[in-house]
Amino acid sequence: MQRPQPTTYTVNGAQIRKLRMAAGLKTRDLASQAGIDRSYLTQLELGWRKRMRPPTYTALRAALGLQPNDEQLLATTEHPRQEGK
């Protein structure tokens, strides 16, 4: 059975910044590709904002070239629990 989609995702801003820089993108370029405001992206990267709605999270993940099931932008508390651990 598939998990229901959350109303928001808690993201790891440092990871967003790391992946953006590894891709050679400026904040304005990534923000434009994801369809979000540059100041919002900066706030996410700095940890001032930590939550994203699913459509925005999906757009940011796609703009970074991540696969739909890739969860590396999520804060560690967002990762699904593994059975027996």
Legacy VTK file of the C-alpha trace (Angstrom):
# vtk DataFile Version 3.0
C-alpha trace
ASCII
DATASET POLYDATA
POINTS 85 float
0.000 0.000 0.000
1.320 3.436 -0.924
1.917 6.049 1.781
-0.343 9.103 1.617
1.374 12.256 0.419
2.170 14.649 3.293
0.727 18.151 3.319
4.274 19.555 3.622
7.825 18.226 3.483
10.543 19.180 5.959
13.684 19.816 3.914
17.397 19.998 4.635
18.522 23.436 3.446
22.224 22.578 3.599
21.604 19.642 1.251
19.662 21.845 -1.156
22.589 24.292 -1.229
25.140 21.484 -1.639
23.287 19.996 -4.614
22.698 23.426 -6.188
26.375 24.286 -5.963
27.420 20.848 -7.254
25.167 21.467 -10.265
26.904 24.811 -10.835
23.684 26.783 -10.437
23.186 30.216 -8.914
20.226 30.670 -6.584
18.357 32.734 -9.167
18.861 30.046 -11.825
17.642 27.173 -9.640
14.745 29.253 -8.331
13.708 30.123 -11.873
13.904 26.488 -13.002
11.843 25.376 -9.995
9.313 28.196 -10.405
9.961 29.650 -6.959
11.179 33.016 -5.715
14.935 33.383 -5.182
14.397 34.727 -1.670
12.332 31.635 -0.781
15.140 29.367 -2.019
17.680 31.365 0.002
15.514 31.060 3.114
15.299 27.293 2.599
19.056 26.963 2.135
19.774 29.010 5.252
17.273 27.037 7.328
15.019 30.038 7.975
12.230 28.095 6.285
12.108 24.330 6.502
8.787 23.228 5.047
7.663 22.954 1.444
4.328 22.002 -0.095
4.418 18.903 -2.325
4.184 20.692 -5.719
7.025 23.071 -4.812
9.138 20.266 -3.357
8.587 18.193 -6.516
9.530 21.143 -8.756
12.713 21.849 -6.784
13.702 18.188 -6.864
13.134 18.074 -10.631
15.103 21.293 -11.170
18.043 19.668 -9.379
17.760 16.634 -11.659
16.742 14.249 -8.882
14.562 11.208 -9.482
10.947 11.285 -8.224
11.699 8.804 -5.435
14.946 10.522 -4.359
14.602 11.763 -0.784
17.995 13.392 -0.226
16.450 16.877 0.107
14.392 15.760 3.091
15.439 16.429 6.655
16.407 13.212 8.413
13.133 13.132 10.357
11.209 12.950 7.048
12.824 9.742 5.830
10.543 6.739 6.165
11.351 4.341 8.972
12.905 1.042 8.079
11.359 -2.029 9.641
13.363 -3.477 12.503
15.599 -0.441 13.001
LINES 1 86
85 0 1 2 3 4 5 6 7 8 9 10 11 12 13 14 15 16 17 18 19 20 21 22 23 24 25 26 27 28 29 30 31 32 33 34 35 36 37 38 39 40 41 42 43 44 45 46 47 48 49 50 51 52 53 54 55 56 57 58 59 60 61 62 63 64 65 66 67 68 69 70 71 72 73 74 75 76 77 78 79 80 81 82 83 84
